[in-house]
Amino acid sequence: MRDFQTKSQVVTAGKRVILRDTISSDVESCLRWFSTGEHLLLDAPWERNYTTLQPEQIEKYKSAFAERCEQDKPDVRGNAIIATTANLPIGTVNRYGHKDNPYSCNLGISIQDDAYLNKGLGTEALQLWLNYQFSNTQVLRIGVETWSFNPRAIRVIENIGFKHEGTLRNLRKWEGQILDKLLFGLLREEWEQL
Ligand SMILES: CC(C)(COP(=O)(O)OP(=O)(O)OC[C@H]1O[C@@H](n2cnc3c(N)ncnc32)[C@H](O)[C@@H]1OP(=O)(O)O)[C@@H](O)C(=O)NCCC(=O)NCCS
């Protein structure tokens, strides 16, 4: 059975955004996203390394990036670039927590170019990614996690129909603020009804 395909392609498309494979020309955007954008403050900022990349690190990153773009892709993608319909990259989606359990996964999303925040594009992209994963895998549940300092993400997740399944209270302290982690999930049958 063929599990991989080589060509970069559009994974799924909506009215205003497409989810597609990474292409080599995305490298400048991806490099810029290391150091700019609101997402740096919202997407687990404690995991970030803020040191500026040195020229040799940038060159290394660029060549690894180009190599990755040429690699075979799994039939069902675990990550994708969010691009406008004019093919401008604006962010990323990913899937995790799926390797050891084919019946469940979590989704991540980040609009990394600030000019495209709050325009409905994140909602459309997350909806497309959710539909794609339910349609192409056998998962029974899809989860999304976010933090209490991100009311916009919470709104988008709830608008799409995810159920609030629980809160890990006072899980982390970050820049003087005590944070809860919020867990959301959607079951296959709930998605089918939506
Ligand atoms: C979270 C994210 C994907 C949402 O995408 P987006 O395109 O910016 O959001 P949309 O325009 O689709 O929708 C935003 C919704 O939140 C609402 N909203 C915006 N700011 C808000 C705030 N401060 N509090 C509550 N709701 C807010 C908007 O009114 C809208 O809801 P509505 O459609 O019911 O009116 C995007 O903002 C993002 O990637 N941010 C940076 C990284 C990040 O937060 N990552 C964590 C994702 S779990």
The ligand as an SDF file (V2000), in Angstrom:
LIG
                    3D

 48 50  0  0  0  0  0  0  0  0999 V2000
   -6.4650   31.7690   17.8910 C   0  0  0  0  0  0  0  0  0  0  0  0
   -6.4720   32.0910   16.4100 C   0  0  0  0  0  0  0  0  0  0  0  0
   -6.1960   30.8410   15.5820 C   0  0  0  0  0  0  0  0  0  0  0  0
   -7.8590   32.6330   16.0140 C   0  0  0  0  0  0  0  0  0  0  0  0
   -7.8450   32.9960   14.6570 O   0  0  0  0  0  0  0  0  0  0  0  0
   -8.3230   34.4580   14.1950 P   0  0  0  0  0  0  0  0  0  0  0  0
   -8.3620   34.4510   12.7200 O   0  0  0  0  0  0  0  0  0  0  0  0
   -7.4560   35.4970   14.8400 O   0  0  0  0  0  0  0  0  0  0  0  0
   -9.7780   34.5460   14.8280 O   0  0  0  0  0  0  0  0  0  0  0  0
  -11.1760   34.7500   14.0870 P   0  0  0  0  0  0  0  0  0  0  0  0
  -11.1950   36.1060   13.4930 O   0  0  0  0  0  0  0  0  0  0  0  0
  -11.4500   33.5890   13.2160 O   0  0  0  0  0  0  0  0  0  0  0  0
  -12.1840   34.6800   15.3250 O   0  0  0  0  0  0  0  0  0  0  0  0
  -11.9410   35.3990   16.5030 C   0  0  0  0  0  0  0  0  0  0  0  0
  -13.1420   35.2920   17.4210 C   0  0  0  0  0  0  0  0  0  0  0  0
  -12.7580   35.6560   18.7370 O   0  0  0  0  0  0  0  0  0  0  0  0
  -13.4160   36.8520   19.1190 C   0  0  0  0  0  0  0  0  0  0  0  0
  -12.4260   37.6140   19.8530 N   0  0  0  0  0  0  0  0  0  0  0  0
  -11.3970   38.3610   19.3740 C   0  0  0  0  0  0  0  0  0  0  0  0
  -10.6960   38.8730   20.4030 N   0  0  0  0  0  0  0  0  0  0  0  0
  -11.2840   38.4300   21.5400 C   0  0  0  0  0  0  0  0  0  0  0  0
  -11.0290   38.6090   22.9210 C   0  0  0  0  0  0  0  0  0  0  0  0
  -10.0010   39.3580   23.3430 N   0  0  0  0  0  0  0  0  0  0  0  0
  -11.8540   38.0020   23.8030 N   0  0  0  0  0  0  0  0  0  0  0  0
  -12.8870   37.2320   23.4120 C   0  0  0  0  0  0  0  0  0  0  0  0
  -13.1900   37.0370   22.0960 N   0  0  0  0  0  0  0  0  0  0  0  0
  -12.3880   37.6260   21.1860 C   0  0  0  0  0  0  0  0  0  0  0  0
  -13.8850   37.4900   17.8360 C   0  0  0  0  0  0  0  0  0  0  0  0
  -14.9870   38.3450   18.0510 O   0  0  0  0  0  0  0  0  0  0  0  0
  -14.2570   36.2420   17.0420 C   0  0  0  0  0  0  0  0  0  0  0  0
  -15.4530   35.6710   17.5220 O   0  0  0  0  0  0  0  0  0  0  0  0
  -16.8190   35.7800   16.6660 P   0  0  0  0  0  0  0  0  0  0  0  0
  -16.5090   35.1360   15.3470 O   0  0  0  0  0  0  0  0  0  0  0  0
  -17.8100   35.0220   17.4680 O   0  0  0  0  0  0  0  0  0  0  0  0
  -17.1070   37.2480   16.5580 O   0  0  0  0  0  0  0  0  0  0  0  0
   -5.4240   33.2110   16.0660 C   0  0  0  0  0  0  0  0  0  0  0  0
   -5.8380   34.3810   16.7140 O   0  0  0  0  0  0  0  0  0  0  0  0
   -4.0070   32.8450   16.4470 C   0  0  0  0  0  0  0  0  0  0  0  0
   -3.4130   31.9680   15.8630 O   0  0  0  0  0  0  0  0  0  0  0  0
   -3.4540   33.6050   17.4090 N   0  0  0  0  0  0  0  0  0  0  0  0
   -2.0410   33.5330   17.7540 C   0  0  0  0  0  0  0  0  0  0  0  0
   -1.6040   32.1910   18.3040 C   0  0  0  0  0  0  0  0  0  0  0  0
   -2.5640   31.5550   19.2460 C   0  0  0  0  0  0  0  0  0  0  0  0
   -3.3520   32.1470   19.9470 O   0  0  0  0  0  0  0  0  0  0  0  0
   -2.4610   30.2440   19.2890 N   0  0  0  0  0  0  0  0  0  0  0  0
   -3.2370   29.4240   20.1810 C   0  0  0  0  0  0  0  0  0  0  0  0
   -4.2790   28.7040   19.4730 C   0  0  0  0  0  0  0  0  0  0  0  0
   -5.0450   27.4800   20.5550 S   0  0  0  0  0  0  0  0  0  0  0  0
  1  2  1  0
  2  3  1  0
  2  4  1  0
  2 36  1  0
  4  5  1  0
  5  6  1  0
  6  7  2  0
  6  8  1  0
  6  9  1  0
  9 10  1  0
 10 11  2  0
 10 12  1  0
 10 13  1  0
 13 14  1  0
 14 15  1  0
 15 16  1  0
 15 30  1  0
 16 17  1  0
 17 18  1  0
 17 28  1  0
 18 19  1  0
 18 27  1  0
 19 20  2  0
 20 21  1  0
 21 22  1  0
 21 27  2  0
 22 23  1  0
 22 24  2  0
 24 25  1  0
 25 26  2  0
 26 27  1  0
 28 29  1  0
 28 30  1  0
 30 31  1  0
 31 32  1  0
 32 33  2  0
 32 34  1  0
 32 35  1  0
 36 37  1  0
 36 38  1  0
 38 39  2  0
 38 40  1  0
 40 41  1  0
 41 42  1  0
 42 43  1  0
 43 44  2  0
 43 45  1  0
 45 46  1  0
 46 47  1  0
 47 48  1  0
M  END
$$$$
